[in-house]
């Protein structure tokens, strides 16, 4: 007896019998609301992770810019 789903009886994640791929839509507002309620005890850690992520992006962007300006200053000092 086949376990249904796909070739060889393999089940596909998130798709049940009789449901076409890309089937019923997900209520995004309700899903985000549930997620935020579930993450409420971890709010401080989540805020810290977002802030550290933003700081990392800022450092990755500003680092090459600062080095480029320093290189220009050194080059202008040597050439003149």
N, C-alpha and C positions, 0 to 999 in steps of 0.2 A: 504494500500500500504506500503510495507516495505521500510525502508530508506537504505537498503543494508549494506554490510560490514560483518556482522557476525550473530550469533544466535540472534534472537529477533530484528533484525534490528539495532543493535548497531554498530556504526562506530568505526573503529580502527584508532588510531592516525598514520598518516604518510602513510597509505595504502589506495589508492583510488580504485575505481572499475576497474577491469581488470589488476591490478598490483599485481604480486605474492609477498608474503613476502620475504624480502631480494632482492627485485627487482633491479632497476637500481642502479649502483654504484654512489657514490658521488665523485665529483672532489675535493679531499682534499686540494690541493694547492689553488684552487680558493676560497674554503670556508674559509680557514685560511686567505687568503688575504683580503676577505671581512670583516672578523671578526676584523683583525688588523686595517683596515681603520675605521671601526665603533668605535673601542675603542681608536682611536688616541686622542680625547679630554681628555680621562681619563688615559693617559699614565703615568703621575706622580703617581697617586693613584695605578695603576697596578704595577708599579715598587716597590713602597713602600710595597704593600701587599706581593709581592714575596720575598722581602728582610726580612720583618718581619716573614714570614713563614719559610725562611731558618734559621733565628736566633732562632726561636722556636724549630725547629728540632735539631739544634746544642745544645741548652740548655737541651733538653730532653735526648740527648745522653751523654753529658758531665756531667750532674748532678749526675747520679748514679756512674760514673767513679770516680769523685772527692770524693764522699762520701765513696766509697770503699777504696780508697787510705787513706783517713783520718781514717777510721776504722782500717786499717792495722797499721798505725802509732800509734794510741792509744793502740791497742792490743799489739804491740811489746814493747811499753813503759811500760805497766803494767806487762807483762810476764818477761821482763828482769830486 
